[in-house]
Structure formats: structure tokens, C-alpha cells
Amino acid sequence: MINRILDNGISVNNTDSLNRKIRVSNLIALLIAVVMIAYTPMYIYFEQPVGVIINSLFFLSALITFFLIHQKKYVTSFVFHVCCGFLYFIITTLVYGTKVNLHFFMLVLCMISIVVFNSQKVIRIFLALAIISFFSLVIWSHFYEPFLQIPKQTKALEILLGNVNLLLLFLICSLFLLFLKVQMIKSHNRIVEQKNLIEEKNRDLTDSIRYAQRIQNAMLPSKSSIETIFPGHFLFFKPKDIVSGDFYWVFENDDYQFIAVGDCTGHGVPGSLMSVLGINLLIEIVENKQILHPDLILNELRNGILLAFDKDGKSTEYKDGMDIAIARINRKTKTYSFAAANNTMYHFSVDGLQERKADRQPVGFSHNLEPFTQQDFSYETGDTLVLFTDGFADQFGGPKNKKFRYKSFQELLLEYQNDKLDNVLDKTFHSWKRDLEQVDDVCVFGIRL
């Protein structure tokens, strides 16, 4: 029965915090109703009709509080509840004087205000009202007599009320604190349960993503295949969230060697799905269809992505796609052909660094679709080509928490081009990032020509 009363107005749609406040308000209203019923026979016995009337009105306020909470008018019920408490203790103190100790119940009203209200402004108002009311009643009692003069033969009532009220105040405060402790323990247990549930789901999700990582890694070229095609290469590949929206791809036939680095829309699982789609399309285009010109490869790659996302031919706008750079190397003629969507490429030679510009359009939906262009260059033995995504240059860090930027990236590659660059890039990236979050997937792939 008591639990049903305390659960009055409780809803699964409410937050745990609100439901705790509702239970506190129901508990106080229940205590008021019980105490008012218990006090009334005593007032009747000592022939105190004023006390009966005041108690009846306060008992009625408790019933109104239950009704307002049941109607889900929570804030109204809280304000009404506390205001009725102030009126009751002020009036009863004025009627019977401070010797009955009812003005000390302002302490309970302070506790209730702190628990049931979120607004610091409202809490301060009620705390100030409690302090002002308390000291005003104490000061008033020194200069004025109570409105109701208790006859000498019933002075026992005054003494009895004073002692009972102090005991009742102690019991109410103790019960109130015990109730809050129980609620806190329940809340803590719920938090622990939810934490365990979240951790379990997170483990399941992480396990699934790690399995997806295995699948993505199986799609990426193996270290041995890269080493066979491009001896002396370097690769710094660091996904942001286990799986990556960045990818790399290599291929070799009798005439050419191919290298590509792509940056798909997004990162994590969505990006990794796009990267798998990109790798599959490159395999289909170059290895199966034998389309060998970089510009035509990108055109066909774009057609494949558009078809994958627009199977019904409704030409729906979407932002899914990728930035990618692809190079085709001819070892016999010491030339290479290059085509790219947004991603540039660096060519390091004895003359320094040359930047190979990309077409300013993605491989994917665009309002102005144009054929990709191919650029042809020669090289000397010992030159280096570096393909990369924007993750390294865009990483925040350093002493001022700023981006690494492309100029610093170029200087780093120039300074350490004769060293084992994958280790240099790894150390530089981590020392720059420090404890900051990695902002994007990172892929830097260099080959020695």
C-alpha cells in the first residue's frame, strides 16, 4: 500500500531524477497526512478547535498534492507543497508560539526545496524565505504573545506539543535521509546495471568492428604483395576508429604498376564500407575490365559508385563518394601517368618536391560532372612518389593545438626522405597529437621509383 502511494505519478517516461523527486514529494505528503490525523484527536481532547481546523486544511493540502502529482503537474505540486508547508508552520507558530517548536520544521522545508527543485534561483528563494521566516518568528515571539492563549490547566498541551514536535522533527529528518539513501542506492544499482549493459553491448559492437577490420584488411594489399611490386616502399596507415575510410591499392601486370590511395566519405564503419566498395571496383575495372588509363579508371570508378547508390535511376543527391589519387608507372620508359580526385600527389627528385595537382571534384555525385584528366611525367631512378589523404595534415596537436598542415608535412617528407619514413611518420604523428583525439583516418603511401 505504501509503495503504491509513493509510486503515485511515477512514469517510465520520466527521468530517474524526476521520479526520485516525485517519491520524495509523495513521502512528505504521506507523512503530513498521517501526522495531521494523529494530532487531531489530541487537539480535540484539549479542546483546541483552531488546531483541528489548521490540521484539517494541511491534511487537505497533502491530498491536493497527491492529486496534482497524479495529474503529472509535477512542478505545480512541488511549489504548492512547499508553500503550504511555509503557511502551516508560520500560522501554527503565530497561533501557539515558538514553545511548540513548529518553526524548527523550516529545516525540513529547506531539505525538500533542495531535493525537488532544479532551478538554483527557486532553491535560493525558498531558502531565503525559510531563514527570514524562522528568525522573524523568533523575534516576534520575544515581543508578542501567541494569538491563542493556552489556559494554564492545559499548559501540558504546550509542553507535550513542543517535545513531540522535536521528536517528530528528528524522526522526519532521519526518515527523509534514510529514504534518500535508499533511493541513491537504487539509482546507483540502476547505473551499475546500465553501465554493465552498455559495456556488454560495447564489447559486442567492438568485437563486430574488429571482425570487420579483419575483412577490410583482407581486402587491402598484403605487405608481401606490396613489397614484391614496390620494394623499399613506406606506408603509414592509421584508422581513426579501428576500421578505416582511407584505403590503398596496388596492382601489377606485364606493362605497368599501379598505386592508389583513397579517402572515402566518413570514417569508422560507414567509411570502411565505402573503402571496400572502392577496392572491389578498382579490381573489377583494372584487373578484370583491363581499363588501364588512370583518368578512365576514375571515370569508371565514379560510374560504379553512382550506380551503387542510385540503382533505381532517380538521380537522388547524396554526398557519399571518395577522394582518390592513382598513378600508373611504366618502368621501361621511366614515365608515370597520374589522375586524381581532390587528392594531390608529391614527386620527390634531386630537384626537390613537385606537387601533382588533382581535379577539383570527387569520385561520386557532383552537380558538374566532368571527365577526369590524366597527366604524364617522367622520372629518374631513385625518385619517390608519395600519395596521401588529408588525415595527417589535418591532425590537431603541437604546443598550440593547431593543425599539422601541408607545409609542415612537405618539410617532414623532404627532411627524412632517405630514412625509413613509416617510422618517422608514426613517431611524428603521435608526438604531435599527444593526448588529443585523432580527427580522421590517416594514410601516407610512398614508393621508390
Salt bridges, closest charged atoms under 4 A:
ASP7 OD1 - ARG23 NE 3.24
ASP16 OD2 - ARG190 NE 3.53
GLU158 OE1 - LYS155 NZ 3.98
GLU199 OE2 - LYS195 NZ 2.72
GLU227 OE1 - HIS233 ND1 3.31
ASP241 OD2 - LYS240 NZ 3.61
ASP241 OD2 - HIS267 ND1 3.13
GLU300 OE2 - LYS289 NZ 3.08
GLU317 OE1 - HIS367 NE2 3.79
GLU355 OE2 - LYS357 NZ 3.75
ASP383 OD2 - HIS347 NE2 3.01
ASP394 OD1 - LYS403 NZ 3.90
ASP422 OD2 - LYS420 NZ 3.97
ASP426 OD1 - HIS430 ND1 3.25
GLU437 OE2 - LYS240 NZ 3.09
